[in-house]
Amino acid sequence: MPFGTILFIVCFLISLLISPTDSSAQMRTFFQKRHFLYGSLELDYDERWGKNVVDFKEVSQNYTLGFRSYILDPRLINYNTLLSFTRKRDDQENASSLTGLNFNMNILETPPRRWSGFRKYIPGPLMLRYSDYSNDYNYRSYGIGLIYSIPEEQLKISAKGKKDKKDKTEKDSIMPIPTMYFDYDKTTYDTGNYNSITDLYNFRATLRRNNYNYEFNYENFAQTGTSESNRSTMRFSPDYSFYDKETKKRIDINNYIKIEKLDETKQFFLASNLSLRKPIDNDTLNLSGGIEYTNSVTNTERHERYHTMGSGSYTKVFSTRLKNTTSLSLSYGQSTSKTSHSERISDNVIFEVSKILTSSSGVFLGENENGIEYGLQTQLSTKTKIRSTAGYSYTFLSYEDGDKSAHTVNLLASGPLKENISFNAGAAYTKQDVSDAITQYSENIYSTSANLFGRFYDASLSLGGNYVHTSRNAVQAEASTLVSLNGNLSKALARNIFFNLYSTWTSEPDDKTTLEIRPILLWKLRQISIDAEYKYLSTTSSKTLPVTEHRIFLKLIRRFYRLF
């Protein structure tokens, strides 16, 4: 008798014997001295038909049976076994099946909290894992994982025990011990024409304290078989943080080192960044700087790249309603093929005109390898129940072959209309002029969007739309329009019956329109759930044949679980 049939019979009989009242078992803690039996039976049906589409029908079955238990005590040894079987068949008599086995065991997952002496140095948990899948291919994987960690509370207990009883003021001297993780996995994959054997080693160590955080990672990957590959990677991240409670000054130092070898390619990467935040009375000073370096070597080539950057800002608070921020940023980079640089200075002023009105304005001036750039922006926003923002910005870039400028005006609004109705809307207009040795044109972009959200009689409704029109005046005038509308309705028809309706309509350039309607019905009765979905998709275009697609999807699941 096939394995799938046997698994189906076993799961079906167990699902009949286990009463629905046992569903609360899944909410109980596993570390009781109980055994846990669980599984599911699933049946899926998928069909597609329509005009200018390929008709399709498929039926799939999925059965799972699992058992979770322990040896002597759940905290000492616990394990989990899961059997699975999936079979699919379509209307063309194409059939496939997948049989799977997963096994996991944890040893010393929760050791006693107050182990002392040599026992506190026993590593744990130790994790063993195995999986096996077979179809028209064979896949097998097994691995081991180990975590070595000593809680700080146990180290404090040991330190206190060794202290001189007469010295009551001496602080505990605890040598920090990192938390270490080790994993090894071996995987084999064979299809007859192709086979692969991979070995993956991974070691990670972390050490965290108030002022520093160290993380080290080493990984080695080796693949043999039809194709071969080797990769080894080492990463080290030493980070530091210092904070003065009296002056509220904060310094952060972040570092990252990576050394990698992939077959015949070697790469070294180094990054370091330092940042300072220092309050000066009511004002704030921010400084940061960093460097990045990359060295990549192959059999025939060598590439180097470095990049340095620095920035600073000073925020001056003139009053509770007026403050000003001045910023400066610099960067310089060089690689084998090019050199880059950037210098930029900006100033921004925020002024609270009244309790409900705030304005902000700013300017910037900069230069990079492409040319000189400058711009300005201003914005006015309200703090009323309906929040709104109106703004204008201008940018200009002058480069070697020409220049580019852009004006943008935008308006945003959002907030509640009634207790159960809210909205958000926005509109923007951008005028862009480009002139260079290759082309010269002027482009106008109009865009608007609006969304409405409401909740009525245990139902939620959302409606929205977008409109974008782009026109370009060049040698040959061009124009395009994109319009989209969408809606979504969700409602609980009964205690265990939920309905959702999603729809969208889109009109794109080249006279292409798309309409999609998708109702979904979900019914849950204790451990049985039924999911029914219908999809209607219609696409018309002047360049292709019209397409009308209908699709239905049905899913029936019966789950069971029991503690004993």
ZAMARGU-4260 file (C-alpha; in steps of 0.2 Angstrom, whole numbers, plus 5000, padded with zeros to 4 digits):
<rodrens>
0) 5000/5000/5000 | 5007/5017/4995 | 5014/5028/5010 | 5002/5042/5006 | 4987/5031/5007
5) 4993/5024/5024 | 4996/5041/5031 | 4979/5047/5025 | 4970/5032/5034 | 4980/5035/5050
10) 4977/5054/5050 | 4958/5051/5046 | 4956/5039/5060 | 4965/5050/5073 | 4955/5065/5068
15) 4939/5055/5071 | 4945/5049/5088 | 4951/5066/5094 | 4936/5077/5100 | 4936/5095/5096
20) 4937/5100/5114 | 4955/5095/5114 | 4959/5110/5104 | 4965/5119/5120 | 4980/5108/5120
25) 4989/5119/5108 | 4988/5133/5120 | 4996/5124/5135 | 5015/5125/5138 | 5025/5111/5131
30) 5036/5109/5146 | 5023/5099/5155 | 5026/5081/5156 | 5014/5077/5142 | 5015/5070/5125
35) 5008/5080/5110 | 5000/5072/5095 | 4995/5083/5080 | 4992/5083/5062 | 4981/5089/5048
40) 4972/5083/5032 | 4971/5096/5018 | 4962/5095/5001 | 4964/5109/4987 | 4955/5112/4971
45) 4961/5124/4958 | 4953/5128/4941 | 4956/5141/4928 | 4947/5145/4912 | 4942/5159/4900
50) 4946/5168/4884 | 4963/5167/4877 | 4970/5158/4892 | 4976/5140/4895 | 4963/5130/4904
55) 4969/5122/4920 | 4963/5110/4934 | 4972/5103/4948 | 4968/5093/4964 | 4981/5092/4978
60) 4981/5082/4994 | 4992/5086/5009 | 4993/5075/5025 | 5004/5078/5040 | 5006/5068/5056
65) 5017/5074/5070 | 5022/5068/5088 | 5031/5079/5101 | 5037/5071/5116 | 5052/5070/5129
70) 5064/5057/5137 | 5065/5057/5156 | 5060/5076/5157 | 5055/5089/5144 | 5069/5101/5150
75) 5082/5087/5148 | 5078/5079/5131 | 5063/5084/5120 | 5060/5079/5102 | 5048/5082/5087
80) 5044/5071/5073 | 5034/5076/5058 | 5028/5065/5043 | 5021/5073/5027 | 5014/5068/5011
85) 5008/5079/4996 | 5001/5073/4980 | 4995/5084/4965 | 4986/5079/4949 | 4980/5090/4935
90) 4968/5088/4920 | 4982/5082/4909 | 4985/5067/4920 | 5001/5075/4926 | 5004/5069/4944
95) 5018/5071/4957 | 5020/5067/4975 | 5031/5072/4989 | 5035/5062/5004 | 5044/5070/5019
100) 5051/5067/5036 | 5057/5079/5049 | 5065/5075/5065 | 5072/5088/5078 | 5079/5084/5096
105) 5084/5097/5109 | 5095/5091/5123 | 5096/5103/5139 | 5085/5116/5131 | 5081/5123/5148
110) 5095/5118/5161 | 5092/5122/5179 | 5095/5140/5183 | 5106/5138/5198 | 5119/5125/5193
115) 5135/5128/5202 | 5153/5122/5200 | 5158/5113/5184 | 5139/5110/5180 | 5137/5128/5175
120) 5149/5126/5161 | 5140/5112/5152 | 5134/5119/5135 | 5116/5118/5130 | 5105/5117/5122
125) 5111/5104/5109 | 5100/5103/5094 | 5100/5088/5082 | 5090/5089/5066 | 5086/5078/5051
130) 5075/5079/5036 | 5072/5068/5021 | 5061/5072/5005 | 5058/5061/4990 | 5049/5065/4974
135) 5057/5064/4956 | 5072/5069/4967 | 5080/5064/4983 | 5084/5077/4996 | 5092/5073/5013
140) 5099/5085/5026 | 5105/5082/5044 | 5114/5094/5056 | 5119/5098/5073 | 5118/5115/5083
145) 5125/5120/5100 | 5123/5135/5110 | 5136/5139/5124 | 5130/5152/5136 | 5132/5156/5155
150) 5119/5167/5162 | 5126/5183/5171 | 5116/5178/5186 | 5126/5162/5188 | 5143/5171/5186
155) 5137/5184/5200 | 5133/5169/5212 | 5151/5162/5209 | 5159/5179/5211 | 5150/5182/5227
160) 5155/5165/5234 | 5173/5169/5231 | 5173/5186/5239 | 5180/5190/5256 | 5166/5191/5268
165) 5174/5206/5277 | 5174/5216/5261 | 5156/5222/5259 | 5159/5236/5248 | 5169/5227/5234
170) 5160/5226/5218 | 5158/5209/5209 | 5172/5205/5197 | 5164/5195/5183 | 5174/5190/5168
175) 5163/5192/5153 | 5160/5176/5143 | 5152/5177/5126 | 5137/5167/5120 | 5143/5155/5106
180) 5133/5147/5093 | 5139/5132/5082 | 5130/5124/5068 | 5134/5111/5055 | 5123/5105/5041
185) 5126/5092/5027 | 5114/5091/5013 | 5113/5079/4998 | 5102/5082/4983 | 5100/5070/4968
190) 5089/5070/4953 | 5099/5057/4942 | 5106/5070/4930 | 5112/5082/4944 | 5118/5079/4961
195) 5125/5090/4974 | 5133/5088/4991 | 5135/5103/5003 | 5143/5106/5019 | 5140/5121/5029
200) 5149/5126/5045 | 5144/5141/5055 | 5151/5148/5071 | 5145/5164/5079 | 5149/5173/5096
205) 5141/5188/5104 | 5146/5198/5119 | 5135/5212/5125 | 5138/5224/5139 | 5132/5242/5143
210) 5146/5251/5133 | 5151/5238/5120 | 5144/5225/5108 | 5155/5212/5100 | 5149/5200/5086
215) 5160/5187/5077 | 5154/5176/5063 | 5163/5163/5053 | 5155/5152/5039 | 5162/5139/5028
220) 5152/5132/5013 | 5158/5118/5002 | 5149/5111/4987 | 5154/5095/4978 | 5145/5084/4964
225) 5140/5090/4947 | 5146/5108/4951 | 5159/5113/4964 | 5160/5129/4974 | 5169/5134/4990
230) 5165/5150/5001 | 5172/5155/5017 | 5167/5171/5026 | 5173/5180/5042 | 5164/5195/5049
235) 5168/5205/5065 | 5158/5219/5072 | 5165/5228/5087 | 5153/5242/5092 | 5155/5255/5107
240) 5144/5267/5115 | 5147/5280/5129 | 5134/5291/5137 | 5137/5304/5150 | 5121/5306/5161
245) 5126/5323/5167 | 5130/5332/5151 | 5119/5320/5140 | 5134/5318/5128 | 5133/5302/5118
250) 5147/5294/5107 | 5144/5279/5096 | 5158/5270/5087 | 5153/5256/5074 | 5165/5245/5065
255) 5163/5231/5053 | 5176/5219/5045 | 5173/5206/5032 | 5185/5194/5024 | 5178/5182/5011
260) 5185/5170/4999 | 5173/5163/4985 | 5182/5150/4974 | 5196/5161/4966 | 5190/5178/4972
265) 5196/5186/4988 | 5188/5201/4996 | 5192/5212/5011 | 5180/5225/5017 | 5182/5237/5032
270) 5170/5251/5038 | 5171/5262/5053 | 5160/5276/5059 | 5160/5288/5074 | 5146/5299/5079
275) 5144/5312/5093 | 5129/5320/5100 | 5132/5334/5112 | 5119/5346/5120 | 5125/5364/5123
280) 5112/5372/5134 | 5096/5371/5123 | 5106/5369/5107 | 5112/5352/5100 | 5129/5348/5091
285) 5130/5332/5080 | 5146/5326/5072 | 5150/5310/5062 | 5163/5303/5051 | 5168/5287/5043
290) 5178/5277/5031 | 5175/5262/5020 | 5189/5252/5011 | 5186/5237/4999 | 5200/5226/4991
295) 5195/5213/4979 | 5207/5201/4970 | 5204/5188/4957 | 5216/5178/4946 | 5219/5192/4934
300) 5212/5208/4942 | 5213/5218/4958 | 5201/5232/4962 | 5202/5244/4977 | 5190/5257/4983
305) 5190/5268/4998 | 5177/5281/5003 | 5178/5294/5017 | 5164/5305/5024 | 5161/5318/5037
310) 5146/5328/5042 | 5140/5340/5056 | 5125/5350/5061 | 5121/5363/5074 | 5103/5366/5080
315) 5101/5383/5088 | 5085/5385/5098 | 5080/5404/5099 | 5064/5401/5107 | 5051/5388/5110
320) 5044/5393/5093 | 5059/5396/5082 | 5074/5385/5079 | 5088/5384/5065 | 5098/5370/5059
325) 5114/5372/5049 | 5122/5356/5041 | 5138/5353/5032 | 5143/5336/5024 | 5159/5331/5014
330) 5164/5315/5006 | 5178/5309/4995 | 5180/5292/4986 | 5192/5284/4974 | 5192/5267/4965
335) 5201/5259/4951 | 5190/5267/4938 | 5184/5284/4945 | 5185/5297/4958 | 5170/5304/4967
340) 5167/5319/4979 | 5153/5328/4987 | 5152/5345/4997 | 5135/5351/5003 | 5130/5365/5015
345) 5112/5368/5020 | 5101/5378/5032 | 5084/5375/5038 | 5072/5386/5049 | 5057/5380/5058
350) 5044/5392/5065 | 5028/5389/5074 | 5017/5403/5068 | 5003/5398/5080 | 4997/5383/5090
355) 4990/5376/5074 | 5001/5382/5060 | 5020/5378/5057 | 5031/5383/5043 | 5048/5377/5038
360) 5060/5384/5025 | 5077/5379/5019 | 5091/5381/5006 | 5106/5371/5001 | 5121/5373/4990
365) 5133/5359/4985 | 5145/5352/4972 | 5149/5334/4966 | 5158/5325/4952 | 5143/5328/4941
370) 5142/5347/4944 | 5135/5361/4955 | 5118/5360/4963 | 5107/5371/4973 | 5089/5373/4979
375) 5076/5378/4991 | 5060/5372/4999 | 5047/5379/5010 | 5032/5371/5018 | 5017/5375/5028
380) 5008/5363/5039 | 4993/5363/5051 | 4990/5354/5068 | 4971/5353/5067 | 4960/5338/5067
385) 4962/5338/5048 | 4981/5339/5046 | 4986/5347/5029 | 5003/5351/5022 | 5007/5363/5007
390) 5025/5364/5000 | 5036/5371/4986 | 5053/5366/4981 | 5066/5370/4967 | 5082/5361/4963
395) 5095/5365/4950 | 5110/5355/4944 | 5123/5361/4932 | 5134/5348/4925 | 5147/5347/4911
400) 5136/5344/4896 | 5120/5354/4902 | 5109/5358/4916 | 5093/5352/4924 | 5080/5361/4935
405) 5064/5355/4943 | 5049/5365/4952 | 5038/5355/4963 | 5021/5360/4971 | 5012/5348/4983
410) 4997/5347/4994 | 4993/5334/5007 | 4978/5331/5019 | 4973/5317/5030 | 4962/5315/5046
415) 4945/5309/5052 | 4929/5314/5043 | 4917/5306/5056 | 4920/5294/5071 | 4921/5279/5059
420) 4927/5287/5043 | 4944/5294/5039 | 4953/5299/5023 | 4970/5304/5015 | 4973/5314/4999
425) 4987/5322/4990 | 4991/5331/4974 | 5007/5336/4966 | 5014/5345/4951 | 5032/5344/4944
430) 5039/5354/4930 | 5056/5348/4924 | 5068/5356/4911 | 5083/5346/4904 | 5095/5353/4892
435) 5111/5344/4887 | 5121/5339/4871 | 5110/5325/4867 | 5092/5331/4870 | 5082/5346/4876
440) 5065/5344/4883 | 5052/5350/4896 | 5042/5338/4906 | 5026/5341/4916 | 5019/5328/4929
445) 5002/5330/4937 | 4998/5317/4950 | 4984/5315/4963 | 4978/5301/4975 | 4964/5299/4987
450) 4959/5285/4999 | 4943/5284/5010 | 4942/5272/5025 | 4926/5267/5035 | 4919/5255/5046
455) 4900/5251/5047 | 4891/5237/5055 | 4906/5226/5059 | 4912/5229/5041 | 4927/5238/5035
460) 4927/5247/5018 | 4941/5256/5009 | 4941/5265/4992 | 4955/5273/4983 | 4961/5280/4967
465) 4977/5287/4958 | 4979/5298/4943 | 4996/5302/4935 | 4997/5312/4919 | 5014/5315/4911
470) 5018/5326/4896 | 5034/5330/4887 | 5038/5344/4875 | 5053/5338/4865 | 5056/5336/4846
475) 5041/5325/4846 | 5028/5328/4859 | 5023/5314/4871 | 5009/5311/4884 | 5004/5297/4895
480) 4990/5295/4908 | 4989/5281/4921 | 4972/5279/4931 | 4969/5266/4945 | 4954/5263/4956
485) 4953/5250/4970 | 4941/5245/4984 | 4941/5232/4998 | 4926/5226/5008 | 4928/5215/5024
490) 4914/5209/5034 | 4911/5195/5047 | 4895/5187/5041 | 4893/5176/5056 | 4903/5171/5071
495) 4914/5159/5061 | 4911/5166/5043 | 4922/5180/5035 | 4920/5188/5019 | 4932/5199/5009
500) 4930/5207/4992 | 4944/5215/4983 | 4943/5224/4967 | 4954/5235/4956 | 4953/5244/4939
505) 4968/5251/4930 | 4970/5261/4914 | 4988/5262/4907 | 4995/5270/4892 | 4993/5261/4875
510) 4974/5259/4879 | 4978/5245/4891 | 4964/5242/4904 | 4964/5229/4918 | 4949/5224/4929
515) 4951/5212/4943 | 4938/5206/4956 | 4942/5194/4969 | 4929/5188/4983 | 4935/5177/4997
520) 4925/5167/5009 | 4932/5159/5025 | 4923/5147/5036 | 4930/5140/5052 | 4921/5127/5063
525) 4931/5121/5077 | 4946/5112/5069 | 4939/5112/5051 | 4942/5127/5040 | 4935/5130/5022
530) 4943/5143/5011 | 4934/5148/4994 | 4941/5160/4982 | 4935/5167/4965 | 4945/5178/4954
535) 4940/5187/4938 | 4953/5196/4928 | 4949/5205/4911 | 4963/5213/4901 | 4961/5223/4885
540) 4974/5232/4875 | 4976/5239/4857 | 4992/5229/4854 | 4986/5212/4861 | 4971/5200/4861
545) 4959/5203/4875 | 4960/5191/4890 | 4947/5186/4901 | 4951/5174/4915 | 4941/5165/4928
550) 4949/5155/4942 | 4942/5147/4958 | 4952/5140/4972 | 4944/5129/4986 | 4954/5123/5002
555) 4947/5111/5015 | 4958/5108/5031 | 4955/5097/5046 | 4967/5099/5060 | 4969/5089/5076
560) 4980/5089/5091 | 4979/5081/5108 | 4990/5080/5124 | 4991/5064/5134
</rodrens>
